[in-house]
Amino acid sequence: MTATRNATAAHLFEKHRELLARAAHACATREYFSPFPETPDRYPDSAAALARGHADYQALLGKPFELEQPGEIGRHGEEVSPYTGVPLGIDYPRADVDGLFRAARAALPAWADAEPEQRVGVCLEIVQALFAELPVLVHAVMHTAGQSYAMGYAGSGTNALDRGIEAIVYAHQAMAAVRPAARWERRFGSTTIRLQKRYRLVPRGVAVCFTCATFPTWNAYPAMMASLATGNAVIVKPHPTGILPMALAVRVARRVLAASGFGPDLVTLAVDSATEPLGKALVQHPLTAIVDFTGSARFGSWVERNAHPALCYTETSGVNTVVLESVADLDAVARSLATTMSLFSAQMCTSPQNIYVPRGGVDVGGRRAGVDEVCSALAAAFRAVTAEPNRAASILAAIQSPATLELVGSLREAGARRGALVVDSARYAHPEFAAARTATPLLLRVTPAAQDLYREERFGPVGFVIETDDAAGALRAATDDVRAAGGITAFVYSTRDDFLAAAESAYATAGAQLTCNLTGPMPLNFAASYSDYHVTGLNPAGNATLTDAAFVASRFRIAQSRRPVA
Amino acid sequence: MTATRNATAAHLFEKHRELLARAAHACATREYFSPFPETPDRYPDSAAALARGHADYQALLGKPFELEQPGEIGRHGEEVSPYTGVPLGIDYPRADVDGLFRAARAALPAWADAEPEQRVGVCLEIVQALFAELPVLVHAVMHTAGQSYAMGYAGSGTNALDRGIEAIVYAHQAMAAVRPAARWERRFGSTTIRLQKRYRLVPRGVAVCFTCATFPTWNAYPAMMASLATGNAVIVKPHPTGILPMALAVRVARRVLAASGFGPDLVTLAVDSATEPLGKALVQHPLTAIVDFTGSARFGSWVERNAHPALCYTETSGVNTVVLESVADLDAVARSLATTMSLFSAQMCTSPQNIYVPRGGVDVGGRRAGVDEVCSALAAAFRAVTAEPNRAASILAAIQSPATLELVGSLREAGARRGALVVDSARYAHPEFAAARTATPLLLRVTPAAQDLYREERFGPVGFVIETDDAAGALRAATDDVRAAGGITAFVYSTRDDFLAAAESAYATAGAQLTCNLTGPMPLNFAASYSDYHVTGLNPAGNATLTDAAFVASRFRIAQSRRPVA
């Protein structure tokens, strides 16, 4: 058994060796890379694969999800499609938590004892198997998160897999940096002591990976791969309204592990419900060694404070800010902002929310555009996104949670009372799904007196135009938002080198990743795997970066043994 | 000013480039390395330097310690020499804590903006300046910690400096792995987006470094260097009974920083007292970004639970275990154990404490030695260490704290009642310091019924011989000690390959660094910089390893900025 396992896993490393090398090169150079086709039409045997994906998804509906894993104590499922409003009717195994930990611990020794390259090979094989499963995963993401098909394919598909590969690269490098053995000698008095030393990589144990409702795979894949590659087991705890994508991913991982001769229980699913949440019990379980958390700031902060002695990697939420100082082309800037703030109805941790504009206006190629004109340009651009249903559907997609609609409603009321509506929010008619839960963006114009409205993440299609005294005040207020409420991305428009330099320094200190003067078809908040670091860890938006050395280096430890040379 | 600073710091990197390369090679190969002479007689211009060190130390006594640093609100000092019993009479600035943070923050921007290589150069210059200060530092360590001159020179001197260099190597590598800039391009639809990206290393902020009473520099140097090299400031909080070594080190660091054109307030000293401790306030200060802690398990555990959102690196305490299964030469093993358990009166985090022996005895070259015989051999070896005052003084040195003598007394009483005294503890007459606080080791023989006596760190010259059913039970009990109470080192003697393999696996999982079958002049617990990893982080003895990538990788973060290529 051991021999078979080792041979298979070694073969997998060889199979993916070139991919690993290319990905490592991209991580080092931060140049563009992806082994995957970026759009569904270039997926291998595209038409058949995409048809199969749709059929496979349909076949899942209304049935128990087949996932053979230990400790099943019942079934549960409460997902409702944001597109159809209809329950998916899928139920999943509810598991005895202690049983999941026991099973994971039973599978761990062989996984921990495998050579790092063997685990890396298996992890890359899981990534490849997830790519093969992508046609059905896209539908699973659409009908739980509410993403568009295109985003389900790219953002939750290939880009998320790239982030997984990236984590494997860093894990591989961190492990390879530790020499497995050494010979050491030194004189003590008149005697030379010669020691043979062996250094062994020891995994932490069982990791728990919490995934969020709107973008589960993008954070889950890197967290799972970082933990697995370094020898740990992973229990995946999906948001109860977004189980299916992770159930599919867990099933794929279990299949690959079993086929490679390792225990499938290295990856299991812990389903819970809104009424009977498992989160705190999982975080504080005595066998939890690592927690990866993506979700609300409120629970994320509890996790950070209570995970000890487990390691804890979080991405919670933040207020992403925009500063307009001077622009070459106001309409181009407005188009980019409107499109990005409409993308997936701003249900992304990277969506901009607060647009700061100096009261005196913005220089536009030597001319002054006042705040009114800036708001008009933004309003026109937002309306252009939503005017045409096909375009609206491809960009806005659907609203994951009914609570988001309620939030938009309450902010519309407060915003109208305390400021002005620049663009009102409304339902839009999805051309394919008549019952889709939709909302066009709400854009409010306020002053700093309404800070209580905008200095926290307002998850969903809500933006603010905030007047400040001047451009320096805009930058100060925006970076204060980041320090106080967290921030992942930031956007500055200025034709002045000195202002851009000041913005780079201010945002670097506050810890938001800055994009300057970008217009055109790339979404402003697009984060490229292998090139863009995601989350700095310097503000409350999360403590972990995708992907840096710190994301992987603590997931294993080094145990040594030394003895006299024979 | 900036130009001067950069030129000086760049020069320092060049000055130490070869040392850095040699140290990096040693970290990779784990082979023996040190740039320093290992014994005082080989110190440059030895006789004069050592005489100067003694004179410099005498000149410090009974006076205010000259340390110009901000926020002084009074003076304090309560150190008493374990060798003379006489107060040192030195007082140090008590500082307003907020003032130290303010000063550190004021000095930070220029330090953070310096090139990583500039900071590395300055850090290596600090290490070199500390080596130049070593002759007086040895006396400072002797008369606060109670170490012997030889240990003060090597363990608290050159070896500690080597651990500092090691941390600089890892910090340099972690920073160098992040590319400062990249050009990225990708097609979006029919447009190619070309972005210029810049990646900036951002330090966390202000680190607080707690140092312990018995071995302050050994943990302090790597922690300080790891934080400084990555761009942070450091406030050093020494144990109130062991301020002088750290006051000297802080003064040296401040001098080098100032001479390099940086703010000396990047390194300051926060002195407190047993009656007015500053520890909790420092850990929970809103500006504390990193905590390095060496000290008691009790406060260390509090630090780990309460440091959030600051990063936290700890070394607390543990129960270091020995398993005797079979030996080639019982007397040689007993000699090594007795010497190591006597070294600095076992006031080291690496000192063995619990010796497990199978009830049926130990195989000695085919012959069975019963537990009685093992105890006799140990007793003879312990007595040989203490029989001759010069030898006793060079090995046992002095007892740092009066509380240690009380502990030995209470364990003697409990041990005699619940087990047997193998070797009794007594004062020994130090040949040079008649008033020295000394105690020869206490060795108790007990059964597992006395687990409450031995399953915690008994800091000081106390050991236990514990009978177990068999060798497998001995290994199980010993690794259970490690899991329950922490453990840094472990020692196994066996002539059986299968037993050694089982021990390697068991201790690797428990997370204690194992030494097998070592006899001879090297202290069993000698931890070689560049070669031996210190603390695994897998058990309660601490969460940080000297030095691995995880020790440095989180001390800085990566902030990026991207903009269209002009």
Interface residues (C-beta under 8 A of the other chain):
Chain A: A28 T29 R30 E31 Y32 A174 A177 V178 R179 A182 R183 W184 E185 R186 F188 G189 T191 I193 L195 K197 R198 Y199 R200 V202 R204 E304 R305 H308 P309 L500 E504 Y507 A508 T509 G511 A512 Q513 L514 T515 C516 N517 L518 T519 G520 P521 M522 A528 S531 D532 Y533 T536 G537 L538 N543 T545 D548 A549 A550 A553 S554 R557 I558 A559 Q560 S561 R562 R563 P564
Chain B: A28 T29 R30 E31 Y32 A174 A177 V178 R179 A182 R183 W184 E185 R186 F188 G189 T191 I193 L195 K197 R198 Y199 R200 V202 R204 E304 R305 H308 P309 L500 E504 Y507 A508 T509 G511 A512 Q513 L514 T515 C516 N517 L518 T519 G520 P521 M522 A528 S531 D532 Y533 T536 G537 L538 N543 T545 D548 A549 A550 A553 S554 R557 I558 A559 Q560 S561 R562 R563 P564
